[in-house]
């Protein structure tokens, strides 16, 4: 292995060489290899430690004949591997790794042990002073074993310098406070990394480390000591770039950007910061990630800034092209590197101090680069290669020919050559750049001298070449955004051309708009035909499929609900079966206004996005093309790219977004395809199912891209989700599972997402068979009400609402067999029953159910969305409360706790399943998604205390860990908020004073507008509005639950823990001092305790 890369490769290589080092020459060769290794991996603790140990072994071996060295080699070895050289090497290694705060002690402890061994033999004042200095320096560096180092220093002073122990130790401790504080700030991340490392979870370790880096890099702006902040950040980068992220392009790029920012700050603030050589850094970066065109381009740029000669910069370019990995990710890396190289050539030629042949060298280099890239692309993609969509190298060459050589015609020939190629010629961006170049040439050409014509109105000089560019663009039938070019064309002719030319432009634009309108109609027709074929195939695959709906418990009677509409959706009732293509074209615009949120036809799948892309960056990229309703992103398994499923507001937005297909997102050429046939509506799965369960359910169908559960904030009874697949074939296989029986009792619904295909509401409330009765006498029972209301028709069910102690709350629901019987029962409204005046009305449906109550003797509040074989919740005649001990409010309060940080997509059944898996018996569970939590009443205080300890920190979904506490603490939490906006920077635009006042020409206004499709539409904004503040939540008051009584201080986590530890001593509520706390308000989920 001639050129190892990476810590492990170097160690393996050197170890192999040292194994065969049997003479002095071979041992010296190993030392040279170690020098190369620490040069390649300067932050590697393992390499430095192995290097120093090897050198120290050479020093000890040459001191005597015990190692078997020949006498001549011993004498020469004593000169080469001297004691001072060995200690100097230890010192050099320590300086390189001392800011690795997690493991630098491994190196330092070994070094100082050698120093102490020597001092124990000599006991010289110089040695004592030297080691004291080493300890003082070490204790001022943050590290994980600071206390151990301090103890070692204490023992050292006691042994060798006890006279100054107190003053010396006090002084060192005081000066080390900054180091201790720096480590304490970083300790939470170090603990997380340690736990992830011990568990063997490599992905978790990487995620934590990236979070750590993201926190560490900005510390230079916040720290009082910028030198220490930079040193610690560089130490952290040393750890990751020689370890877990040694071959991660993203982290190397982060390090490069950080180094440049520190270098810039050092220049502007004149602060001496510990900055490594930036060019050495890029040499290491490109050796670790030779496929990264971005790192190669930065390497070339940094070498240019450093003043490297042409030949040295050229050597970087040759090193890049000689690597076999530059095209690992396609042509993106090749184009990045060549763009930097061509930019260097152009700037070199434009430098006033450049040698005479610089311009000729640049021209040859630019033309050679264009040829090399074209050959590279054809070798990689054969005939499919169509060039760089951003034509970066061509633009550099054109600028060079225009500004350096002054060869306008030659530059124009390059524009014309690109105009004959389909990729740039179909891009409106290309034509506008060509047009602006022509206008620049026009403005820089001096006006001909001559007398002003009589009247002074005749235009004697017009930018005809610029006009012809726009005319050629409009004439292309496949131009991606002709509407924009037509706007520029009209504005240009109005500003610069003669009246007859303007007249011709108006006519040309009028005719072209008609052609574009027909083209858009054809595109819509093709989309409609494709959708019609899909609907027909869907109907043939599942002719008897049931409608998508979501059932909910509308009242205690157990009435069913259909699937809720998403807030902001339009009315329903649109028949999405396409009778014919022509009819669809006519009604398309009207239908789109009526469609509900149609994920199936308003989504696109975007692939080959950068691996580190963020949601904000994607939203910014597509914001000109429509409003984004939802965005799911997922990094690919190879870690090299990311895919995204984007849901827009309308199908027109989708057609606009499809224009970005094969365009560049940063350095990546992305693919944008329609998302039709990918998303399914899934329901009737077990209430306890989470995302992992859904993915396992469809694992045999294909790759699941995303699973989206609805928010339960306004309706806790929802039980459905949207499952999006990677491809249509996988989704089609998943549809075949529709009707499958799960766990012997749940009949799965798995259908293509279609908001117009719904079933009418069912159940007693929807059918008008249920009445609600208020002011029921507290002494009445179900039989009493059955007797009274049975006189008006056949009663199917009676239920009185009670609290946990069995108390009648004065509200009842009566279900009749027929709607007519229920209407007859309304005659009892305002009649006297026992001691109360009854209030009777028909029950009304409501989708607002912000609370779900789950008792130990009842099923989940999340009902099955359909009656097709699923298990429905039974109603019964009320809960039995007769007999047994009725708990007091104090007892209920002692065995009740709250869990917080629960996502509003998690239902009560999943929480209950988590409790049951751990053997916890509960009395009642109240889900409160409006406060991101739940209230849980257990069977006894000991169980509540033990559950508090067990559930604290439990990760209920990835990235969300539970917190436990009291009910009061829960009600201080607000509901989960999701921001749907693009965050932009603040600040005002700078006003550049002193800029040139010379004007050349007035280009057409650059209006930002999303591509349209022939019809006139108002300009769209982002469509985001700030939510109104809900003052009612701020004034939320605690309410009484199951009785009355004065409030007592709520129990904390420590109280629960104490109850658990002392659970064997009884639970009569008496404190150690003999006093009994006041009864606490009971909790049932409707307010604070």
JOHURA-V827865 format. One record per pair of residues at least 12 apart in sequence whose C-alpha atoms are under 7 Angstrom apart, sorted by the first residue. I is the first residue (numbers start at 1). J is the second residue. D is the distance in Angstrom with one decimal. If there is no record, write none. Layout:
[[I:J:D] [I:J:D]]
This chain:
[[1:13:6.9] [5:287:7.0] [5:288:6.4] [6:242:6.6] [6:246:6.7] [7:41:6.6] [7:44:6.7] [7:242:5.9] [10:37:6.1] [11:47:6.6] [14:30:6.6] [14:33:6.6] [17:30:6.6] [18:30:6.0] [24:73:6.3] [34:51:5.9] [40:284:6.3] [41:242:6.5] [42:96:6.6] [43:96:6.1] [43:97:5.8] [43:238:4.6] [43:239:6.7] [43:242:6.6] [44:238:6.9] [44:242:5.7] [45:97:6.2] [48:93:5.7] [49:107:6.2] [52:89:6.5] [52:90:6.0] [55:86:6.5] [56:86:6.0] [58:81:6.5] [59:78:6.9] [59:81:5.1] [59:82:6.2] [59:83:6.8] [62:74:4.7] [62:77:5.7] [62:78:6.0] [63:78:6.9] [90:111:6.4] [94:107:7.0] [94:108:6.7] [97:235:7.0] [99:231:6.5] [99:232:5.5] [99:235:4.7] [100:235:4.9] [100:236:6.2] [100:239:6.6] [101:142:6.0] [101:143:4.1] [101:144:5.8] [102:143:6.2] [102:144:5.5] [105:145:6.9] [128:160:6.9] [135:153:6.4] [136:172:6.2] [139:176:5.9] [140:175:6.8] [140:176:4.7] [140:179:5.4] [141:179:5.5] [142:179:4.6] [142:180:6.0] [142:182:6.4] [142:183:5.3] [143:183:6.5] [189:212:6.2] [193:205:5.8] [193:208:6.5] [216:233:6.0] [217:233:6.3] [227:273:5.5] [227:274:6.8] [231:274:6.6] [237:255:6.9] [246:288:6.8] [247:288:5.5] [247:289:5.9] [249:289:6.1] [249:292:6.7] [252:285:6.3] [253:295:6.9] [263:275:6.8] [279:299:6.9] [279:302:6.9] [279:303:6.8] [282:299:5.6] [290:323:6.7] [290:325:5.9] [290:326:6.1] [291:325:4.7] [291:326:4.0] [291:327:6.4] [291:328:5.8] [291:333:6.5] [292:326:6.6] [292:333:5.6] [293:326:6.8] [293:333:3.7] [293:334:6.0] [293:336:4.9] [293:337:4.9] [294:333:6.7] [294:336:5.9] [294:337:6.8] [296:320:6.9] [296:337:5.7] [297:336:6.2] [297:337:4.8] [297:340:5.0] [300:313:6.3] [300:316:6.7] [300:340:6.6] [300:341:6.9] [301:340:6.8] [317:341:6.9] [331:377:6.7] [332:667:5.9] [332:668:6.3] [338:369:6.8] [339:392:6.6] [339:393:6.0] [342:366:5.9] [342:393:6.8] [342:396:6.9] [343:396:6.8] [345:362:5.0] [346:362:6.3] [346:400:6.1] [349:362:6.2] [350:404:6.4] [366:397:6.3] [370:393:6.7] [386:423:6.4] [389:423:6.5] [389:424:6.2] [389:663:6.6] [398:411:5.0] [415:434:6.8] [426:478:5.9] [426:479:4.4] [426:480:5.9] [427:479:6.0] [427:480:5.8] [428:479:6.5] [428:480:6.4] [428:481:5.8] [428:482:7.0] [428:485:6.6] [431:470:7.0] [431:473:6.3] [435:466:5.3] [435:469:6.0] [435:470:6.8] [438:465:6.7] [438:466:5.2] [439:463:6.9] [439:466:6.1] [442:463:6.1] [443:1000:5.2] [443:1001:6.0] [459:498:6.6] [462:496:6.2] [462:497:5.9] [470:485:7.0] [470:489:6.0] [474:486:6.8] [480:659:6.6] [481:1011:6.1] [486:509:6.3] [488:1004:6.0] [490:505:6.5] [491:1004:6.0] [492:1004:6.2] [513:1014:7.0] [516:1014:6.3] [517:1013:6.9] [517:1014:4.7] [520:1013:5.6] [520:1014:6.6] [524:585:6.9] [525:581:5.9] [525:585:6.2] [528:581:6.4] [528:584:6.7] [529:581:6.0] [532:577:6.7] [532:578:5.3] [535:577:6.7] [547:757:5.4] [547:758:4.5] [547:759:5.1] [548:563:6.7] [548:757:6.3] [548:758:5.2] [548:759:6.9] [549:562:4.3] [549:563:3.7] [549:758:6.0] [549:759:6.6] [549:865:6.1] [550:562:4.5] [550:563:3.5] [550:564:6.4] [550:718:6.5] [550:719:6.7] [550:720:6.8] [550:865:4.3] [551:563:6.3] [551:863:6.4] [551:864:6.0] [551:865:3.8] [551:866:6.1] [552:717:5.2] [552:718:6.4] [552:863:5.7] [552:865:6.9] [553:717:6.8] [553:863:6.6] [554:845:6.0] [554:846:6.7] [556:813:6.9] [556:875:6.8] [557:813:7.0] [557:815:6.9] [557:875:5.9] [558:873:6.6] [558:875:6.5] [559:762:6.8] [559:763:4.0] [559:764:5.3] [559:765:5.8] [560:761:6.7] [560:762:5.2] [560:763:4.9] [561:761:5.5] [561:762:6.5] [562:759:6.8] [562:760:6.9] [562:761:5.4] [569:596:5.1] [569:597:5.9] [570:594:5.7] [570:595:6.2] [570:596:5.1] [571:594:6.0] [571:596:6.6] [572:594:6.8] [572:595:6.6] [572:596:6.3] [572:756:6.1] [573:756:6.2] [574:591:6.9] [574:594:6.8] [574:595:6.5] [574:756:6.2] [575:756:6.9] [592:650:7.0] [596:755:6.0] [597:755:6.8] [598:754:6.5] [598:755:6.2] [599:647:6.3] [599:753:6.7] [600:675:6.7] [600:676:5.1] [600:677:6.4] [600:679:6.0] [600:753:5.8] [600:754:6.9] [601:651:6.3] [601:675:6.8] [601:676:5.3] [602:647:5.6] [602:648:5.2] [602:649:6.5] [602:650:5.5] [602:651:5.0] [602:654:5.9] [603:645:6.7] [603:646:5.3] [603:647:4.1] [603:648:5.9] [603:654:6.6] [603:674:6.3] [603:675:4.7] [603:676:6.9] [604:645:5.8] [604:646:5.4] [604:647:6.6] [604:654:6.7] [604:672:6.5] [604:673:5.5] [604:674:4.4] [604:675:4.3] [605:644:5.9] [605:645:4.7] [605:646:6.5] [605:672:5.8] [605:673:5.3] [605:674:6.2] [605:675:5.4] [606:643:5.5] [606:644:5.1] [606:645:6.3] [606:670:6.8] [606:671:5.5] [606:672:4.6] [606:673:6.5] [607:642:6.4] [607:643:4.3] [607:644:6.5] [607:670:5.8] [607:671:5.2] [607:672:6.8] [608:641:5.2] [608:642:5.8] [608:643:6.2] [608:668:6.6] [608:669:6.8] [608:670:5.0] [608:671:6.6] [609:641:5.5] [609:642:4.9] [609:643:6.0] [609:665:6.7] [609:668:6.2] [609:670:5.9] [610:641:5.0] [610:642:5.9] [610:668:6.2] [611:635:6.3] [611:639:6.4] [611:640:5.4] [611:641:4.1] [611:642:4.9] [616:982:5.7] [619:982:6.9] [620:982:6.9] [622:657:6.8] [623:1022:6.9] [624:1009:6.3] [624:1010:4.5] [625:653:5.8] [625:656:5.4] [625:657:5.5] [625:1010:4.8] [625:1011:6.6] [626:648:6.6] [626:653:4.8] [627:648:5.7] [627:649:5.7] [627:1022:6.1] [627:1023:6.8] [628:646:6.9] [628:647:5.8] [628:648:4.4] [628:649:6.2] [629:647:5.5] [629:648:5.3] [629:649:6.0] [630:646:6.1] [630:647:5.1] [631:644:6.9] [631:645:5.9] [631:646:4.7] [631:647:6.3] [632:644:5.5] [632:645:5.2] [632:646:6.6] [632:706:6.9] [633:645:6.5] [656:1011:5.8] [658:672:5.7] [658:673:6.6] [660:672:6.5] [677:728:5.3] [677:731:6.7] [678:724:5.4] [678:725:5.2] [678:726:6.9] [678:727:6.1] [678:728:5.3] [678:731:5.6] [679:722:6.5] [679:723:5.6] [679:724:4.2] [679:725:6.4] [679:752:6.2] [679:753:5.9] [680:722:5.6] [680:723:5.2] [680:724:6.3] [680:750:6.4] [680:751:5.3] [680:752:4.3] [680:753:4.9] [681:721:6.2] [681:722:4.9] [681:723:6.6] [681:750:5.9] [681:751:5.3] [681:752:5.9] [681:753:4.9] [682:720:5.7] [682:721:5.4] [682:722:6.1] [682:723:7.0] [682:749:5.4] [682:750:4.6] [682:751:6.6] [683:719:6.5] [683:720:4.4] [683:721:6.6] [683:748:6.3] [683:749:5.1] [683:750:6.8] [683:865:6.5] [684:746:6.0] [684:747:6.0] [684:748:4.9] [684:749:5.8] [684:864:5.4] [684:865:5.9] [684:866:6.9] [684:870:6.6] [685:746:6.1] [685:748:5.8] [686:746:6.8] [687:862:6.4] [687:909:5.7] [687:910:6.9] [688:909:5.2] [688:910:4.4] [688:913:6.6] [691:707:6.4] [698:734:6.4] [701:730:5.1] [701:733:5.3] [701:734:5.6] [702:730:4.7] [703:725:5.9] [703:726:5.7] [703:730:6.9] [704:724:6.1] [704:725:4.4] [704:726:6.1] [705:724:5.4] [705:725:4.8] [705:726:5.3] [706:723:6.0] [706:724:5.2] [706:725:7.0] [707:721:6.9] [707:722:5.8] [707:723:4.6] [707:724:6.4] [708:721:5.5] [708:722:5.1] [708:723:6.5] [709:721:4.6] [709:722:6.6] [709:905:5.8] [710:905:5.9] [711:904:5.4] [711:905:4.8] [712:904:5.4] [712:905:5.6] [712:929:6.4] [713:850:5.7] [713:904:5.9] [713:929:5.1] [713:930:5.4] [714:848:5.2] [714:849:5.7] [714:850:4.8] [715:847:6.1] [715:848:5.3] [715:849:4.3] [715:850:5.2] [716:849:5.7] [716:850:5.7] [716:851:6.1] [716:852:5.8] [716:862:6.9] [716:907:6.8] [717:861:5.9] [717:862:4.3] [717:863:6.3] [718:862:6.0] [719:862:5.9] [719:863:6.9] [719:864:6.9] [719:865:6.8] [734:750:6.9] [735:750:5.3] [735:751:5.5] [737:750:6.4] [738:750:4.6] [738:751:6.7] [745:869:6.9] [745:870:6.0] [745:871:6.6] [746:869:6.4] [746:870:4.6] [746:871:6.6] [747:868:6.4] [747:869:5.3] [747:870:5.4] [764:815:6.7] [765:843:5.9] [765:844:6.4] [765:845:6.4] [766:845:7.0] [767:819:6.7] [768:819:5.3] [768:842:6.8] [769:815:5.7] [769:816:5.3] [769:817:6.8] [769:818:5.8] [769:819:4.5] [769:822:5.3] [770:813:6.8] [770:814:5.6] [770:815:4.4] [770:816:6.3] [770:822:6.4] [770:842:6.0] [770:843:5.7] [771:813:5.9] [771:814:5.4] [771:815:6.6] [771:822:6.5] [771:840:6.7] [771:841:5.5] [771:842:4.3] [771:843:5.1] [772:812:6.0] [772:813:4.8] [772:814:6.6] [772:840:5.8] [772:841:5.5] [772:842:5.9] [772:843:5.4] [773:811:5.7] [773:812:5.1] [773:813:6.1] [773:838:6.6] [773:839:5.6] [773:840:4.7] [773:841:6.8] [774:810:5.9] [774:811:4.7] [774:812:6.6] [774:838:5.9] [774:839:5.0] [774:840:6.6] [775:810:5.1] [775:811:6.4] [775:836:6.1] [775:837:6.4] [775:838:5.3] [775:839:6.4] [776:810:4.4] [776:811:5.9] [776:836:6.5] [776:838:6.3] [777:810:6.2] [777:834:6.6] [777:835:6.4] [777:836:5.7] [778:808:5.2] [778:809:6.9] [778:810:6.0] [782:798:6.0] [782:799:6.6] [782:800:6.7] [782:877:6.7] [786:798:6.8] [789:825:6.5] [792:821:6.0] [792:824:5.9] [792:825:5.6] [793:816:6.9] [793:821:4.8] [794:816:5.8] [794:817:5.8] [795:815:6.0] [795:816:4.5] [795:817:6.2] [796:815:5.4] [796:816:5.1] [796:817:5.7] [797:814:5.8] [797:815:5.1] [797:877:6.9] [798:813:5.9] [798:814:4.6] [798:815:6.5] [798:877:5.7] [799:812:5.5] [799:813:5.3] [799:814:6.6] [799:877:5.3] [799:878:5.3] [800:812:4.2] [800:813:6.5] [800:878:6.1] [803:1042:6.1] [804:1042:6.8] [805:886:5.8] [805:887:6.8] [805:1042:6.8] [806:881:5.2] [826:840:5.9] [826:841:6.2] [828:840:6.5] [850:928:6.8] [850:929:6.9] [850:930:6.7] [851:926:6.8] [851:927:5.7] [851:928:5.5] [852:908:6.8] [852:926:5.6] [852:927:5.0] [853:925:5.7] [853:926:4.5] [853:927:6.4] [854:908:6.8] [854:924:5.7] [854:925:4.9] [854:926:6.2] [855:923:5.8] [855:924:4.3] [855:925:6.1] [856:922:6.0] [856:923:5.2] [856:924:6.0] [859:873:6.7] [860:908:6.5] [860:909:5.3] [861:908:7.0] [889:1043:6.9] [889:1079:5.9] [889:1080:5.7] [889:1081:5.8] [889:1082:4.9] [890:1079:4.5] [890:1080:5.0] [892:1082:6.1] [893:1080:6.1] [893:1082:5.8] [894:941:5.7] [895:937:5.8] [895:938:5.5] [895:939:6.9] [895:940:5.3] [895:941:4.1] [895:944:5.4] [896:936:5.6] [896:937:4.3] [896:938:6.2] [896:944:6.5] [897:935:6.0] [897:936:5.5] [897:937:6.6] [897:944:6.6] [897:965:6.2] [897:966:5.3] [897:967:6.4] [898:934:5.7] [898:935:4.5] [898:936:6.0] [898:964:5.8] [898:965:5.3] [898:966:5.3] [898:967:5.4] [898:970:6.4] [899:933:5.4] [899:934:5.5] [899:935:6.6] [899:962:6.4] [899:963:5.6] [899:964:4.5] [899:965:6.3] [900:932:5.8] [900:933:4.3] [900:934:6.8] [900:962:5.7] [900:963:5.0] [900:964:6.0] [900:970:6.3] [901:932:5.3] [901:933:5.9] [901:960:6.9] [901:961:6.8] [901:962:5.4] [901:963:6.3] [902:932:4.9] [902:933:4.9] [902:962:6.6] [903:932:6.1] [904:929:4.9] [904:932:6.2] [904:976:6.8] [908:927:5.7] [920:943:6.7] [921:938:6.1] [921:939:6.1] [922:937:5.8] [922:938:4.1] [922:939:5.6] [923:937:5.4] [923:938:5.3] [923:939:5.8] [924:936:5.9] [924:937:5.1] [925:937:6.3] [926:1084:6.8] [926:1085:5.4] [929:975:6.7] [930:974:6.6] [930:975:4.5] [931:970:6.5] [931:971:6.2] [931:973:5.1] [931:974:4.9] [931:975:4.8] [932:973:6.9] [932:975:5.7] [932:976:6.4] [933:970:6.7] [935:967:6.8] [935:1085:6.4] [941:1059:6.7] [942:1059:6.0] [942:1060:4.6] [942:1063:5.5] [944:1056:6.9] [945:1056:4.2] [945:1057:5.2] [945:1059:6.2] [945:1060:5.0] [946:1060:5.9] [948:964:5.9] [948:1053:6.9] [948:1056:7.0] [951:964:6.9] [952:964:5.6] [965:1052:6.2] [965:1053:5.9] [966:1050:6.4] [966:1051:6.3] [966:1052:6.3] [967:1088:6.1] [967:1089:6.1] [968:1088:5.6] [968:1089:6.2] [971:1088:6.3] [980:1024:6.9] [981:1024:6.4] [1037:1087:6.8] [1037:1088:6.7] [1038:1087:4.9] [1038:1088:3.8] [1038:1089:5.8] [1039:1087:4.9] [1039:1088:5.8] [1039:1089:6.7] [1040:1081:5.7] [1040:1082:6.5] [1041:1081:6.5] [1041:1082:4.8] [1041:1083:5.1] [1041:1084:5.6] [1042:1082:5.5] [1043:1082:6.9] [1044:1081:6.5] [1045:1079:5.8] [1045:1080:6.5] [1045:1081:6.1] [1046:1078:6.5] [1046:1079:6.1] [1046:1080:6.2] [1046:1081:6.9] [1047:1078:6.8] [1047:1079:6.4] [1047:1080:4.6] [1047:1081:5.7] [1048:1077:6.8] [1048:1078:5.5] [1048:1079:6.3] [1048:1080:4.9]]
